[in-house]
Amino acid sequence: MMRHASLTLTGALLWLTACQQGGVPQAPGRADLSVDLVRLTVPGPPEGAAGECWASDVTPMVIETVTEQVMVSKAKLGPDGTVLSPAVFHSEARQKIVQEREQVWFRSPCPQEMTVDFIASLQRALKARGLYVLPLTGQMDAATRAALRRFQADRGLESDKLSLTAARELGLVTADLGKK
């Protein structure tokens, strides 16, 4: 009896292997959400196809602090070249704006798609990635927004509003939502 079960299991594994094309399936890639950002010089969402929905957010200003050592006084040397007193330095720090704040737009699921079930699925997907630790509520609350921001920031979008590309990567949507 054990030999028959072993042969059946081997046959099933061979059959499943034959069904796969191209060998072992690859894990999904990580989306670069920054490529979806649209920067406009005029107010309002970008023009797009009917039924497309857009969200906007303001990118944070990026400030760089540069610290350098500035010589206050030179070293004093004796006639034979020995150091009588060392040079004196002090630190100067200055800040430089690397990137200004700006409003950016990105495609997002339409408001009518953001149902309790959809948001619960979002929470479940974030929980599976260790970003959301509370019970599923189906509400876009502060904890959900914080987890969403962490997920998207790691991919180039510093926002707590769900982008369509992030929704695809999380497995929440497969097609363009809102297009009829």
C-alpha positions, 0 to 999 in steps of 0.5 A, spaced: 500 500 500 505 504 501 509 503 494 502 505 491 501 511 494 509 513 493 508 512 486 501 516 485 505 522 489 511 521 484 506 521 478 502 527 481 509 531 482 511 529 475 504 532 472 505 538 476 512 539 473 510 538 466 504 544 467 509 549 469 512 553 463 519 556 464 521 552 470 520 555 477 516 562 477 519 568 479 517 572 485 514 579 483 518 585 482 518 591 486 515 597 483 519 604 482 513 608 484 517 615 483 516 613 475 509 614 476 509 621 479 507 627 475 509 634 476 505 640 474 506 647 473 498 648 473 493 646 479 489 640 478 490 633 476 493 631 470 489 630 464 487 623 462 482 618 460 475 618 462 474 614 469 482 615 471 482 617 478 488 621 481 491 623 488 496 628 490 501 629 495 506 634 497 513 631 497 518 633 503 523 638 502 530 635 502 535 639 506 542 637 507 547 639 512 554 640 510 559 640 516 567 642 514 573 644 518 575 651 518 582 654 520 582 659 525 589 660 526 595 657 523 600 653 526 606 657 529 613 654 528 619 655 531 626 657 527 628 649 527 621 647 524 618 644 531 611 646 532 610 651 538 602 651 537 598 647 533 593 650 528 586 651 531 580 649 527 573 650 528 567 646 525 562 650 521 555 647 519 551 650 513 544 647 510 543 647 503 536 645 500 537 639 495 530 638 493 524 643 494 517 641 496 512 640 491 505 637 489 506 631 485 500 627 482 499 619 481 494 614 479 490 611 484 484 607 485 477 611 485 474 613 491 468 608 489 473 602 489 475 604 496 470 600 500 470 596 507 472 590 503 478 593 499 481 597 505 481 590 509 484 587 503 489 592 503 490 591 511 491 584 510 496 585 504 500 590 509 500 585 514 503 579 510 509 584 509 509 586 516 507 593 516 500 593 519 500 589 526 493 591 528 486 587 527 483 588 520 478 594 520 476 596 513 477 603 515 483 607 512 485 609 519 492 612 521 495 606 522 493 603 515 496 610 512 502 609 516 503 602 514 501 604 507 506 610 507 512 605 509 510 601 504 510 606 498 516 610 501 520 604 500 519 604 493 519 612 491 513 615 493 512 618 500 505 618 501 499 615 505 495 615 499 494 609 495 497 609 488 494 604 483 501 601 482 502 600 489 495 597 489 497 592 483 504 590 487 500 588 493 495 584 489 489 588 490 488 590 483 489 587 476 486 592 471 486 599 471 480 601 476 475 606 474 476 605 467 469 603 464 
